[in-house]
Structure formats: C-alpha cells, structure tokens
Amino acid sequence: MKLLRTIRLDASDTFIFPKAAEPGEWAVSGPFVFWDHDPTTLEGKARSAFRGGFLGVSSLGWSTLAQIVEASDAERTQVVDLLTRQLVAHFNAPTTDVARAAAAEEVAFAQSLCSQPLDTLIAVHRSVEAGEVHESFRSLRPGAGQKPARAFSFLEVDGDDEPDEAVDLVGLAERERK
C-alpha cells in the first residue's frame, strides 16, 4: 500500500508555517486542525498552514509537500494509532474509539491521494467556498525521461489549476527576522 510522508525540499516550511513538520513524518491532509476556527479570519502562518499544508502526524507540524511512499500494514496501523493519540491529547476527542475512527478516516483519505507512482510529490490548496472547506490536490512528478534528482526538475503537474494567489517568500522571511 502507499501512504504520504512529509518532505522538505528547502527551509521555507520553517518560516511560513507556525510549526514545520520534520522531514519523513507520516502525513495526512489535516484540515481538522482548523475545525474550531473560521478559516476566513486566519492570518499569517496559520493561514499558510490552512491554505497549503499537510499535517505531520508525529509533530503536528506542517509541510508544503508530501511524498508518496510504500507502507506496510503494520506502518498504517502505527499511523492510525499515533493519530488517535494526537486527537485525544490535542484535539479533545471525546473517546479513544471516536478518535480511532476519525484517525482511520484521515489515513484512508491520505491513502486515496496515493494513486500516482511512488516518489510522486503531492501539494494541497485549501479554500473556503460557500462556507465549506474545499481541498484540491496536485501531483508533481518528473517529466518523461527525467530522474527526480532535484526538486526543481519536476515539470509535470496533474490536478487542479494553479491557485490564483502567490506567497511572497522573501517578504515572509523578512518579517520573520524582525
């Protein structure tokens, strides 16, 4: 089976998100983190996490990209168990059984994003449309005949069109230094 792991191609996640996921963590989409927030009022790093982050299950940090990797049944069970514990400890799940059901659903959704070949990178874009959170996903994979040696050699994009908005990484970095 395939699951998602966080990947860090550069240091940008460390200054655009409230907390960056560690590279190689198991990942889920993670919009449930914002269940008790009005996404339209989020600002700064929280807004960046909402709009374009995958949730690292171990750290509860965010990653811009997730990578499709091979996983065993035992690893999938470990991810569900860890996410269950996180939902109880940090998200006020009423019972472990409720948390386990939610964790299993999140992991199943992450699995559903893994229809592309191994090592494909996945990006997410979230928005609020008609009062509901909408997620769109894009896959980034090497162009025909290319080996995925460097992040910037990825050329083909599958999925929804590019979001209309851009992130000013230089401006974010300068604000972070202040």
Stockholm file with secondary structure:
# STOCKHOLM 1.0

chainA/1-178         MKLLRTIRLDASDTFIFPKAAEPGEWAVSGPFVFWDHDPTTLEGKARSAFRGGFLGVSSLGWSTLAQIVEASDAERTQVVDLLTRQLVAHFNAPTTDVARAAAAEEVAFAQSLCSQPLDTLIAVHRSVEAGEVHESFRSLRPGAGQKPARAFSFLEVDGDDEPDEAVDLVGLAERERK
#=GR chainA/1-178 SS CEEEEEECSSTTHHHHSSSBCCTTCEEECCGGGGTTSCGGGCCHHHHHHHHHCEEETTTCCEESEEEEEECCHHHHHHHHHHHHHHHHHHSCCSSHHHHHHHHHHHHHHHHHTCCSCTTCEEEEEEEEETTEEEEEEEEEEECTTCCCCSGGGEEEEEESCCCSCCCCHHHHHHHHHC
#=GC SS_cons         CEEEEEECSSTTHHHHSSSBCCTTCEEECCGGGGTTSCGGGCCHHHHHHHHHCEEETTTCCEESEEEEEECCHHHHHHHHHHHHHHHHHHSCCSSHHHHHHHHHHHHHHHHHTCCSCTTCEEEEEEEEETTEEEEEEEEEEECTTCCCCSGGGEEEEEESCCCSCCCCHHHHHHHHHC
//
